[in-house]
Amino acid sequence: MATAELSTAGRNSHACSAHRFRRVLKHCFLVLLGLGMLYPLLWMIAASFTPSSDIFASTSLLPAEPTLANYVEGWNAFGLSFGQFFLNSFLITSLCIAGNLMSCSLAAFVFARLNFRLKKLWFAAMLLSIMLPYHVVIVPQYVLFDSFGWINTVLPLVVPKFLATDAFFVFLMVQFIRALPRELDDAAEVDGCGPFRTYRSVILPLTLPALATTAAFTFIWTWNDFLTPLIYLTDPSMYTVPLGLNAFNDATGASSWGPMFAMATLSLGPVLGFFIVAQKYLVRGIATTGLK
Amino acid sequence: MTSTAPPRGASRFSAAQRGSRRERAQNRAAYIMLLPWLVGFVGIVAGPMIASLALSFTDYRLLDVPTWIGLGNYEQMFSSDPRFIDALGVTAVYVFVGVPLQLLVAFGLALLLDRGVRGLSLYRSAFYLPSILGGSVAIALLWRRIFGRDGLVNEALAVFGLDGPSWVGDPDFALSTLIVLLMWQFGSPMIIFLAGLRQIPSELYDAAAVDGAGRWRRFLKITLPLLSPIIFFNLVLQIVTAFQAFTPAYILSGGSGGPANSMLFYTLHLYNQGFRYLNMGYASAMAWTLVLVIALFTAANFFVSRYWVFYGDR
């Protein structure tokens, strides 16, 4: 009896330690992979604080003599300051977020809640436009906006957002609004609210999590967007940050990586910040609404 | 995947209803509130789409009046534009090698992270971050540097006594640096896989374990079939996205398409034709060809999916 018990206990602890070993191995692998993936980023940040002449001497993540020289040089690299590019990027991104939040939520409310003629047709058209590659409208859009005299203004980048052309977000919010109880609308109607009042005072405040998702993705996509500004903004004083980096690359080639990495690091800052903040917000949204 | 049926309580109006004042008022209110979307859809999506189809049959150089040339642009693509053929090949490799590799990594890590790994949210954030930054010019510039002649990759290889080439400057390797960049962004499909894995009831695994099924069998008979709709969704989504990739190829090749056109993405050739050489008719024809190619592959995907995607009791 006693020996039998002992041997089972021994086997159990053996299995347990094997299990623990596997778990430790798994974590080692995950940590190494995570570090490996983030290494290039960390290296770029380190390089941005390293004197240009030393950058390629080391693969280290700690600059031997940290300096801000790259940032100073990069900021005023070619006549125009990166401050201007950041200002342009912030202006365009804020307007795009405002546009998407207003126009997409309004269209989504109509599709999710109101009855009107040809509704099925318009809804199908909206869904189809999600899958459309941007390139198929790129030339005629350019001709159109050119004829309005909109080249080298923020309008070609911003106006489409106020017209809900990012149908993906319309769809996202339609799905979200459909899950809200209909009784809310009925109660609002009994209280004398028209459709617009119901949208603004009842539905909109409840779609906050979906609005947050929309704002976060609009920010990241617009901030990183390269093709659209490349087409519409040719005057350097109108450049966004990605265009500034591209011009930097063209102008200096391989000669001044330090200042370029400094500006590249700065350009990722807002996205990084938004990622941290929005992630927290989204997790909270998921916890309180039970949304998937 | 989410349902695509139009919202409930929809829309067909009977003659009796049409008469009702309340319905008429709602119809009017709906169209007024839908106006921004309608203007956008007709004015800058559907209208331009039709316009670009028309332009694709013309020779159009922006400042001149378009002249009708029938299928001329389409003939030129396949018969007298070797760069177009190169672009097709480069894009095909990028999409059909890069996307499966990316999804394989995403799937493997989702399996590792599934069910009670301590620190899950931290790992998830770390793996997801590259997906958010990956499309930016900054990362493309960094990539160009890392895979350069004396970049980080070769520094690392030198530790093992290996002498690497200039990866971005060598026609044999340039495209693979772009594929590595795509794989680096495995985080967003990984998150979709994780959400799918969470939907699989753990009783299934318990029951299978009781019946004596090992890990591998449980994976083959439970995880894979139940996850196949998610795999399919990711596949379609990532293929459509990869066809349209532009920024990394532009930045890594300085807009030129790289050595021996080895980084000449379809969209890069389209951009150069339309906005560098102002061959806007030709660019429109290329855009419509892209739409057809994407539609074709998506349709093929849906067709083949009937044989491997498992939808419950169907």
Chai-1 contact restraints between the chains, C-beta under 6 A:
chainA,res_idxA,chainB,res_idxB,connection_type,confidence,min_distance_angstrom,max_distance_angstrom,comment,restraint_id
A,L30,B,Y123,contact,1.0,0.0,6.0,A-B,restraint_1
A,G34,B,A126,contact,1.0,0.0,6.0,A-B,restraint_2
A,P40,B,L142,contact,1.0,0.0,6.0,A-B,restraint_3
A,P40,B,I146,contact,1.0,0.0,6.0,A-B,restraint_4
A,M44,B,L142,contact,1.0,0.0,6.0,A-B,restraint_5
A,F56,B,D150,contact,1.0,0.0,6.0,A-B,restraint_6
A,T59,B,E155,contact,1.0,0.0,6.0,A-B,restraint_7
A,S103,B,P36,contact,1.0,0.0,6.0,A-B,restraint_8
A,L106,B,M33,contact,1.0,0.0,6.0,A-B,restraint_9
A,A107,B,W37,contact,1.0,0.0,6.0,A-B,restraint_10
A,V110,B,A30,contact,1.0,0.0,6.0,A-B,restraint_11
A,V110,B,M33,contact,1.0,0.0,6.0,A-B,restraint_12
A,V110,B,L34,contact,1.0,0.0,6.0,A-B,restraint_13
A,A112,B,P7,contact,1.0,0.0,6.0,A-B,restraint_14
A,L114,B,Q26,contact,1.0,0.0,6.0,A-B,restraint_15
A,L114,B,A30,contact,1.0,0.0,6.0,A-B,restraint_16
A,N115,B,S11,contact,1.0,0.0,6.0,A-B,restraint_17
A,N115,B,Q26,contact,1.0,0.0,6.0,A-B,restraint_18
A,F116,B,N27,contact,1.0,0.0,6.0,A-B,restraint_19
A,F116,B,A30,contact,1.0,0.0,6.0,A-B,restraint_20
A,R117,B,N27,contact,1.0,0.0,6.0,A-B,restraint_21
A,K119,B,A10,contact,1.0,0.0,6.0,A-B,restraint_22
A,K119,B,S11,contact,1.0,0.0,6.0,A-B,restraint_23
A,K120,B,P6,contact,1.0,0.0,6.0,A-B,restraint_24
A,K120,B,S11,contact,1.0,0.0,6.0,A-B,restraint_25
A,F123,B,P6,contact,1.0,0.0,6.0,A-B,restraint_26
A,L127,B,T4,contact,1.0,0.0,6.0,A-B,restraint_27
A,S129,B,V45,contact,1.0,0.0,6.0,A-B,restraint_28
A,P133,B,Q244,contact,1.0,0.0,6.0,A-B,restraint_29
A,P133,B,L290,contact,1.0,0.0,6.0,A-B,restraint_30
A,H135,B,L270,contact,1.0,0.0,6.0,A-B,restraint_31
A,H135,B,A287,contact,1.0,0.0,6.0,A-B,restraint_32
A,H135,B,L290,contact,1.0,0.0,6.0,A-B,restraint_33
A,V136,B,M49,contact,1.0,0.0,6.0,A-B,restraint_34
A,V136,B,S52,contact,1.0,0.0,6.0,A-B,restraint_35
A,V136,B,A287,contact,1.0,0.0,6.0,A-B,restraint_36
A,V136,B,V291,contact,1.0,0.0,6.0,A-B,restraint_37
A,V137,B,P48,contact,1.0,0.0,6.0,A-B,restraint_38
A,V137,B,M49,contact,1.0,0.0,6.0,A-B,restraint_39
A,V139,B,S52,contact,1.0,0.0,6.0,A-B,restraint_40
A,V139,B,G274,contact,1.0,0.0,6.0,A-B,restraint_41
A,V139,B,M280,contact,1.0,0.0,6.0,A-B,restraint_42
A,V139,B,A283,contact,1.0,0.0,6.0,A-B,restraint_43
A,V139,B,S284,contact,1.0,0.0,6.0,A-B,restraint_44
A,P140,B,P48,contact,1.0,0.0,6.0,A-B,restraint_45
A,P140,B,A51,contact,1.0,0.0,6.0,A-B,restraint_46
A,P140,B,S52,contact,1.0,0.0,6.0,A-B,restraint_47
A,Q141,B,I44,contact,1.0,0.0,6.0,A-B,restraint_48
A,Q141,B,P48,contact,1.0,0.0,6.0,A-B,restraint_49
A,P160,B,I44,contact,1.0,0.0,6.0,A-B,restraint_50
A,L163,B,P36,contact,1.0,0.0,6.0,A-B,restraint_51
A,L163,B,V39,contact,1.0,0.0,6.0,A-B,restraint_52
A,L163,B,G40,contact,1.0,0.0,6.0,A-B,restraint_53
A,A164,B,P36,contact,1.0,0.0,6.0,A-B,restraint_54
A,A164,B,W37,contact,1.0,0.0,6.0,A-B,restraint_55
A,A164,B,G40,contact,1.0,0.0,6.0,A-B,restraint_56
A,T165,B,G40,contact,1.0,0.0,6.0,A-B,restraint_57
A,T165,B,V45,contact,1.0,0.0,6.0,A-B,restraint_58
A,Q175,B,T2,contact,1.0,0.0,6.0,A-B,restraint_59
A,R178,B,P7,contact,1.0,0.0,6.0,A-B,restraint_60
A,P195,B,A29,contact,1.0,0.0,6.0,A-B,restraint_61
A,I220,B,I132,contact,1.0,0.0,6.0,A-B,restraint_62
A,N224,B,G135,contact,1.0,0.0,6.0,A-B,restraint_63
A,N224,B,S136,contact,1.0,0.0,6.0,A-B,restraint_64
A,F226,B,V137,contact,1.0,0.0,6.0,A-B,restraint_65
A,F226,B,T247,contact,1.0,0.0,6.0,A-B,restraint_66
A,L227,B,F246,contact,1.0,0.0,6.0,A-B,restraint_67
A,I231,B,F275,contact,1.0,0.0,6.0,A-B,restraint_68
A,P242,B,V137,contact,1.0,0.0,6.0,A-B,restraint_69
A,L245,B,V137,contact,1.0,0.0,6.0,A-B,restraint_70
A,N246,B,V137,contact,1.0,0.0,6.0,A-B,restraint_71
A,A264,B,A138,contact,1.0,0.0,6.0,A-B,restraint_72
A,A264,B,L141,contact,1.0,0.0,6.0,A-B,restraint_73
A,S267,B,A138,contact,1.0,0.0,6.0,A-B,restraint_74
A,L268,B,L133,contact,1.0,0.0,6.0,A-B,restraint_75
A,L268,B,A138,contact,1.0,0.0,6.0,A-B,restraint_76
A,F275,B,I132,contact,1.0,0.0,6.0,A-B,restraint_77
